[in-house]
Amino acid sequence: MLPIANPVVVYRALSEGAVLFSTTDEVYFGLNNVGAKVWELLPPTTNTLDDLCAALAREYPEVPEATIRADVNELLEELTAHGLVVPREASAPPVEERKTGARYNQEAGGARLSRAG
């Protein structure tokens, strides 16, 4: 079952992908164009990993389906690790006390994570 966008996350499409912003912990997460498409295909647009991957395969027929599935799984794991998506039955995670002013970046799979400060 696909996760859903965490309700505390703001999505903004850009010309070269998109940015996600978690309003609870002030984390920015950059997506390339394919990552933005994955985000847009999360439920309720598609309901299963198979449906999401099939939609991407129609858009990118030159990419092997196994590659699409592996890349989608990797992105979903990363989004889950940062609390940007949650299981369908879960609500938003509790807000943790965090120090403000911290900044960090992480490059992985075409995504960039920054902490606002």
C-alpha positions in Angstrom: 0.0 0.0 0.0 1.3 3.4 -0.9 1.9 6.0 1.7 0.2 9.4 1.6 1.6 12.9 1.7 2.0 13.9 5.3 -0.7 16.6 5.9 1.9 19.0 7.4 3.9 19.0 4.2 3.5 21.8 1.6 4.2 20.9 -2.0 5.2 23.5 -4.6 5.8 22.6 -8.2 8.7 24.3 -9.9 9.9 24.4 -13.5 12.7 21.9 -12.7 10.8 19.6 -10.2 9.3 20.6 -6.9 10.1 21.4 -3.3 8.5 19.9 -0.2 8.4 21.8 3.1 7.5 20.2 6.4 5.8 22.9 8.5 6.4 21.0 11.8 10.2 20.7 11.6 11.1 23.2 8.9 12.6 20.7 6.5 12.9 21.5 2.8 13.2 18.6 0.4 13.9 19.1 -3.3 12.6 16.8 -6.0 13.7 16.5 -9.6 11.0 16.2 -12.3 10.5 12.5 -11.9 10.4 12.8 -8.1 7.7 15.5 -8.4 5.7 13.2 -10.7 5.9 10.4 -8.1 4.6 12.9 -5.4 1.7 13.9 -7.7 0.9 10.2 -8.2 0.6 9.4 -4.5 -3.0 8.5 -3.2 -5.6 9.4 -4.1 -4.3 9.6 -7.7 -3.0 6.0 -7.6 -3.5 3.5 -4.8 -0.9 0.9 -5.4 2.8 0.8 -6.2 2.0 -1.1 -9.4 -0.4 1.6 -10.5 2.1 4.4 -9.7 4.9 2.5 -11.6 2.6 1.8 -14.5 1.8 5.5 -14.8 5.5 6.4 -14.8 6.2 3.7 -17.3 3.7 5.2 -19.7 5.4 8.6 -19.3 8.9 7.2 -19.6 8.7 4.2 -21.9 12.4 4.1 -22.5 13.1 3.3 -18.8 12.9 -0.4 -17.8 10.0 -1.1 -15.4 12.4 -2.7 -12.9 14.4 0.5 -12.8 11.3 2.6 -12.3 10.1 0.3 -9.4 13.6 0.4 -7.7 13.8 4.2 -8.0 10.3 4.7 -6.7 10.9 2.4 -3.8 14.1 4.3 -2.9 12.4 7.7 -3.1 9.5 6.5 -0.9 11.9 5.1 1.7 13.7 8.5 1.8 10.4 10.5 2.0 9.3 8.1 4.8 12.5 8.5 6.7 12.1 12.3 6.7 8.4 12.1 7.7 7.2 13.6 4.4 4.9 10.7 3.7 3.0 8.6 6.2 1.2 5.3 6.1 -2.4 5.8 4.9 -3.9 4.9 8.3 -1.5 7.1 10.2 -2.0 10.8 11.1 0.8 13.3 11.1 3.6 12.4 13.5 3.9 14.4 16.7 6.0 17.5 16.6 9.3 17.0 18.1 11.2 19.7 20.0 14.1 20.7 17.7 16.7 23.4 17.9 16.1 26.2 15.4 18.7 27.7 13.3 20.3 24.4 12.2 21.1 23.9 8.6 22.0 20.8 6.8 21.9 19.4 3.2 21.7 15.9 1.9 22.1 14.9 -1.7 20.6 11.6 -2.7 18.8 10.3 -5.8 18.2 13.8 -7.2 16.8 15.1 -4.0 18.1 17.8 -1.7 17.2 18.2 1.9 17.7 21.4 3.8 16.7 22.5 7.3 15.4 26.1 7.4 16.8 28.3 10.1 
